[in-house]
Amino acid sequence: MNVWQVGNVKVTRVVEVEAIGGTRFILPDATPENVKSMEWMKPHFMTEEGKLIMSIHALVVDTGDHRIIVDTCVGNDKDRKVPSWDNLQTSFLKDLETAGYLPEMIDTVLCTHLHVDHVGWNTMLKDGKWIPTFPNANYLFGKTEWEHWQNEDQDHYGPVIEDSVQPIVDGGLARFIDVDYKICDEVSLVSTPGHTPGHVSVKISSEGEEAFITGDSIHHPCQMSRLDWACAADHDPEEAKKTREEMLADLADREPLVIGTHFATPTAGKVRSDGKGAFWFEV
């Protein structure tokens, strides 16, 4: 568990899964041979052998007035076509409680997009039915994102929309928002399309300090040095690359704390420019 203070805002990372290797289906270009020269990624983001280390985690953004959970991982008991994600039985809710947050304390759930590993704990299985995990929360789904998934194959990873999103909509807890939506004074959204059409990242500002939660606009720090390495799940790889280029240039200039949604421990750091159009991550 990691905790960061951004002005008056506390951000807590609650890990569902952190693993070495098994990432080639996500970043097919990031072979050990291609990444081993990126010495700056050791030891946090790759092994000596060049195997990538990645994480699936949620981030609780606590402003004092609001408790917002950003992305809700894969979830337990979900029928998934990725073997390592199928019918997980993790201690996520217990770990969330250890961090100081009962599900009833969360007032806002924000999904940066509606992929399988970002919506899972929206719901939990109880008496054979999928019910909202966070019963007192407004669930924020992007309008563009929701419309996209009404016309897209939803079964590539399993019945993701059916078990993790539709029950929230049916229960009247969903709010469909614009890509530049402002949640509260300290927390607002930034449009970062490409991975999905309505993908957003999250900007946190408080007391002159700033943090940026990436979502899947970038999956692994190696993509900072190789902006052309697309994620296999990118809806529009060229748009995703353009988003990375613009986003990383901006982050390198402003130097906020950057919290990667799939970055392994220690997860947060600063984007640095190499002065030649590529970047690296300093932790």
Secondary structure, DSSP 8 states (H G I E B T S, - for coil): -EEEEETTEEEEEEEEEEEES--TTT-TT--HHHHTT-GGGTTTTB-TT--BEEEEEEEEEE-SS-EEEE--BS-BS---SSGGGTTB---HHHHHHHTT--GGG--EEE-SS--TTBTGGGEEEETTEEEESSTT-EEEEEHHHHHHHHSS---SSSSHHHHHTHHHHHTT-EEEE-TT-B-SSSEEEEE--SSSTT-EEEEEEETTEEEEE-GGG-SSTHHHH-TT---TT-SSHHHHHHHHHHHHHHHHHH--EEE-TTB-TT-EEEEEE-SSS-EEEE-
